[in-house]
Amino acid sequence: MAGETELVVNEDAWKQWVAYRKAIRKPLREASWSLARRKMAMVGDKEKQKEAVEHSIANGWIGLYCPKDWMQPAKSTRPGWT
């Protein structure tokens, strides 16, 4: 689709996501296609995109979600710091 050339998307993960959505009878519509690709690109590098797709499929979700542990702040290695 137009305007997506600047997005870095793992095409294999994207195809897996589109096929999954089709298999569960919730295909991506034209209006959501570019937004979903943008969301995938924002996940991070191509490996993280693949992990997010696999995580979402494994949980049977319709939306694309990152594992929660990605959102946790890094813990300090200094004693007394969390």
N, CA, C and O of each residue as an XYZ file, in Angstrom:
328
protein
N       0.823     -1.177      0.000
C       0.000      0.000      0.000
C       0.874      1.250      0.000
O       2.030      1.193      0.419
N       0.357      2.334     -0.447
C       1.122      3.574     -0.585
C       1.558      4.117      0.770
O       0.836      4.007      1.761
N       2.752      4.706      0.794
C       3.242      5.346      1.999
C       3.913      4.426      2.991
O       4.283      4.869      4.078
N       4.084      3.153      2.653
C       4.656      2.211      3.585
C       6.131      1.909      3.313
O       6.734      1.123      4.042
N       6.713      2.504      2.298
C       8.073      2.163      1.921
C       9.088      2.477      3.016
O      10.119      1.810      3.095
N       8.825      3.483      3.869
C       9.775      3.841      4.907
C       9.683      2.926      6.137
O      10.558      2.977      7.001
N       8.661      2.108      6.228
C       8.503      1.211      7.366
C       9.402     -0.015      7.213
O       9.514     -0.589      6.130
N      10.035     -0.400      8.313
C      10.831     -1.624      8.321
C       9.978     -2.705      8.969
O       9.767     -2.717     10.182
N       9.493     -3.616      8.124
C       8.593     -4.664      8.590
C       9.164     -6.018      8.201
O       9.612     -6.213      7.071
N       9.143     -6.947      9.142
C       9.543     -8.318      8.877
C       8.440     -8.929      8.006
O       7.363     -9.265      8.500
N       8.718     -9.067      6.727
C       7.692     -9.518      5.777
C       7.208    -10.930      6.069
O       6.030    -11.227      5.871
N       8.099    -11.813      6.541
C       7.666    -13.173      6.889
C       6.699    -13.144      8.070
O       5.683    -13.839      8.064
N       7.017    -12.340      9.079
C       6.131    -12.211     10.243
C       4.810    -11.571      9.816
O       3.743    -11.976     10.278
N       4.884    -10.570      8.933
C       3.672     -9.908      8.450
C       2.766    -10.910      7.730
O       1.558    -10.938      7.966
N       3.345    -11.729      6.856
C       2.561    -12.734      6.127
C       1.935    -13.731      7.090
O       0.791    -14.149      6.909
N       2.697    -14.111      8.122
C       2.173    -15.025      9.136
C       0.986    -14.386      9.863
O      -0.019    -15.048     10.120
N       1.110    -13.099     10.191
C       0.037    -12.384     10.880
C      -1.214    -12.278     10.006
O      -2.326    -12.515     10.478
N      -1.030    -11.922      8.740
C      -2.159    -11.793      7.811
C      -2.837    -13.153      7.621
O      -4.065    -13.232      7.608
N      -2.057    -14.209      7.475
C      -2.621    -15.555      7.302
C      -3.396    -15.991      8.548
O      -4.466    -16.590      8.445
N      -2.847    -15.683      9.717
C      -3.528    -16.004     10.970
C      -4.868    -15.277     11.059
O      -5.890    -15.881     11.386
N      -4.856    -13.984     10.769
C      -6.094    -13.202     10.831
C      -7.138    -13.756      9.861
O      -8.330    -13.797     10.167
N      -6.671    -14.179      8.691
C      -7.581    -14.757      7.701
C      -8.133    -16.093      8.208
O      -9.317    -16.383      8.040
N      -7.273    -16.897      8.824
C      -7.674    -18.215      9.331
C      -8.720    -18.114     10.443
O      -9.575    -18.991     10.567
N      -8.660    -17.070     11.239
C      -9.640    -16.907     12.314
C     -10.849    -16.085     11.853
O     -11.693    -15.682     12.654
N     -10.903    -15.856     10.564
C     -12.012    -15.134      9.934
C     -12.133    -13.695     10.435
O     -13.229    -13.161     10.603
N     -10.976    -13.091     10.666
C     -10.907    -11.676     11.050
C      -9.853    -11.002     10.174
O      -8.886    -10.442     10.691
N     -10.030    -11.049      8.851
C      -9.000    -10.491      7.970
C      -8.846     -8.989      8.164
O      -9.795     -8.294      8.528
N      -7.647     -8.507      7.917
C      -7.389     -7.074      7.986
C      -8.118     -6.393      6.830
O      -8.050     -6.842      5.685
N      -8.790     -5.344      7.135
C      -9.492     -4.563      6.124
C      -8.543     -3.531      5.529
O      -7.499     -3.231      6.109
N      -8.895     -3.006      4.406
C      -8.049     -2.016      3.740
C      -7.758     -0.830      4.660
O      -6.641     -0.312      4.676
N      -8.750     -0.407      5.416
C      -8.587      0.751      6.294
C      -7.596      0.486      7.424
O      -6.940      1.415      7.895
N      -7.477     -0.754      7.862
C      -6.580     -1.061      8.976
C      -5.225     -1.612      8.533
O      -4.316     -1.742      9.353
N      -5.082     -1.932      7.265
C      -3.862     -2.547      6.744
C      -2.613     -1.711      7.056
O      -1.667     -2.217      7.659
N      -2.606     -0.452      6.654
C      -1.415      0.383      6.844
C      -1.194      0.698      8.319
O      -0.050      0.814      8.760
N      -2.269      0.837      9.085
C      -2.115      1.088     10.516
C      -1.514     -0.125     11.231
O      -0.686      0.025     12.130
N      -1.930     -1.308     10.833
C      -1.389     -2.530     11.426
C       0.092     -2.702     11.071
O       0.888     -3.124     11.910
N       0.456     -2.377      9.835
C       1.873     -2.450      9.437
C       2.704     -1.431     10.211
O       3.828     -1.724     10.617
N       2.158     -0.245     10.414
C       2.869      0.773     11.181
C       3.063      0.315     12.627
O       4.131      0.501     13.211
N       2.017     -0.286     13.191
C       2.122     -0.800     14.561
C       3.192     -1.872     14.636
O       3.970     -1.903     15.590
N       3.243     -2.757     13.639
C       4.252     -3.800     13.632
C       5.647     -3.198     13.537
O       6.558     -3.646     14.233
N       5.827     -2.202     12.698
C       7.135     -1.559     12.544
C       7.580     -0.904     13.845
O       8.775     -0.851     14.134
N       6.636     -0.407     14.630
C       6.957      0.257     15.885
C       7.360     -0.721     16.984
O       7.908     -0.311     18.008
N       7.096     -2.007     16.780
C       7.451     -3.023     17.775
C       8.961     -3.056     17.996
O       9.423     -3.273     19.116
N       9.714     -2.843     16.948
C      11.165     -2.880     17.068
C      11.786     -3.534     15.850
O      11.264     -3.440     14.739
N      12.901     -4.193     16.077
C      13.592     -4.838     14.960
C      12.793     -6.036     14.458
O      11.773     -6.407     15.040
N      13.266     -6.626     13.382
C      12.519     -7.707     12.739
C      12.338     -8.923     13.642
O      11.303     -9.587     13.578
N      13.325     -9.222     14.478
C      13.204    -10.364     15.398
C      12.112    -10.096     16.439
O      11.326    -10.989     16.757
N      12.063     -8.884     16.961
C      11.021     -8.538     17.939
C       9.636     -8.568     17.290
O       8.656     -8.951     17.929
N       9.559     -8.169     16.037
C       8.284     -8.233     15.322
C       7.811     -9.679     15.223
O       6.635     -9.975     15.438
N       8.730    -10.568     14.899
C       8.398    -11.990     14.802
C       7.918    -12.512     16.153
O       6.931    -13.244     16.222
N       8.609    -12.140     17.220
C       8.227    -12.571     18.566
C       6.846    -12.045     18.942
O       6.059    -12.768     19.552
N       6.545    -10.814     18.593
C       5.235    -10.235     18.900
C       4.124    -10.966     18.150
O       3.059    -11.225     18.710
N       4.373    -11.295     16.891
C       3.377    -12.044     16.107
C       3.155    -13.420     16.737
O       2.013    -13.837     16.931
N       4.235    -14.120     17.054
C       4.109    -15.455     17.642
C       3.420    -15.394     19.010
O       2.612    -16.262     19.342
N       3.738    -14.378     19.790
C       3.120    -14.192     21.114
C       1.613    -13.961     20.963
O       0.816    -14.549     21.694
N       1.233    -13.119     20.028
C      -0.179    -12.807     19.812
C      -0.952    -14.014     19.294
O      -2.073    -14.274     19.731
N      -0.357    -14.742     18.371
C      -1.012    -15.936     17.824
C      -1.140    -17.009     18.908
O      -2.189    -17.639     19.040
N      -0.079    -17.214     19.676
C      -0.106    -18.236     20.729
C      -1.199    -17.975     21.756
O      -1.743    -18.908     22.345
N      -1.515    -16.713     21.965
C      -2.548    -16.359     22.930
C      -3.931    -16.209     22.302
O      -4.904    -15.915     22.997
N      -4.017    -16.412     20.980
C      -5.300    -16.361     20.300
C      -5.876    -14.963     20.187
O      -7.091    -14.792     20.086
N      -5.012    -13.968     20.203
C      -5.469    -12.587     20.167
C      -5.726    -12.111     18.747
O      -5.086    -12.568     17.799
N      -6.663    -11.193     18.614
C      -6.972    -10.592     17.325
C      -6.001     -9.453     17.045
O      -5.645     -9.204     15.893
N      -5.574     -8.762     18.098
C      -4.637     -7.655     17.963
C      -3.197     -8.109     18.120
O      -2.924     -9.208     18.604
N      -2.291     -7.255     17.709
C      -0.863     -7.528     17.795
C      -0.330     -6.905     19.079
O      -0.415     -5.693     19.272
N       0.221     -7.742     19.956
C       0.705     -7.277     21.248
C       2.105     -7.800     21.527
O       2.465     -8.910     21.135
N       2.879     -6.979     22.208
C       4.212     -7.378     22.653
C       4.086     -8.103     23.986
O       3.158     -7.834     24.749
N       5.001     -9.014     24.276
C       5.005     -9.619     25.611
C       5.164     -8.535     26.681
O       5.884     -7.558     26.472
N       4.503     -8.703     27.811
C       4.529     -7.693     28.866
C       5.929     -7.450     29.405
O       6.241     -6.332     29.814
N       6.775     -8.466     29.416
C       8.119     -8.269     29.973
C       8.949     -7.292     29.146
O       9.970     -6.800     29.628
N       8.541     -7.003     27.926
C       9.234     -5.987     27.125
C       8.964     -4.605     27.669
O       9.756     -3.685     27.464
N       7.848     -4.453     28.363
C       7.432     -3.138     28.845
C       7.985     -2.814     30.238
O       7.868     -1.678     30.697
N       8.581     -3.795     30.909
C       9.077     -3.582     32.261
C      10.353     -2.764     32.229
O      11.210     -2.991     31.375
N      10.494     -1.812     33.149
C      11.744     -1.054     33.206
C      12.886     -1.961     33.632
O      12.692     -2.899     34.405
N      14.059     -1.678     33.130
C      15.233     -2.483     33.481
C      15.538     -2.307     34.959
O      15.465     -1.198     35.489
N      15.880     -3.408     35.623
C      16.220     -3.340     37.037
C      17.686     -2.987     37.185
O      18.543     -3.457     36.437
N      17.943     -2.160     38.154
C      19.311     -1.743     38.421
C      20.092     -2.873     39.065
O      19.536     -3.669     39.821
N      21.367     -2.941     38.769
C      22.229     -3.944     39.391
C      22.851     -3.396     40.671
O      23.565     -4.115     41.371
N      22.584     -2.129     40.980
C      23.131     -1.522     42.184
C      22.288     -1.921     43.387
O      21.059     -1.880     43.321
N      22.941     -2.313     44.502
C      22.187     -2.684     45.710
C      21.316     -1.524     46.176
O      21.734     -0.367     46.155
N      20.113     -1.852     46.591
C      19.211     -0.832     47.090
C      18.409     -0.101     46.016
O      17.552      0.722     46.339
N      18.673     -0.387     44.769
C      17.954      0.250     43.666
C      17.013     -0.764     43.043
O      17.347     -1.944     42.935
N      15.865     -0.319     42.642
C      14.936     -1.222     41.950
C      14.686     -0.758     40.561
O      13.929     -1.392     39.825
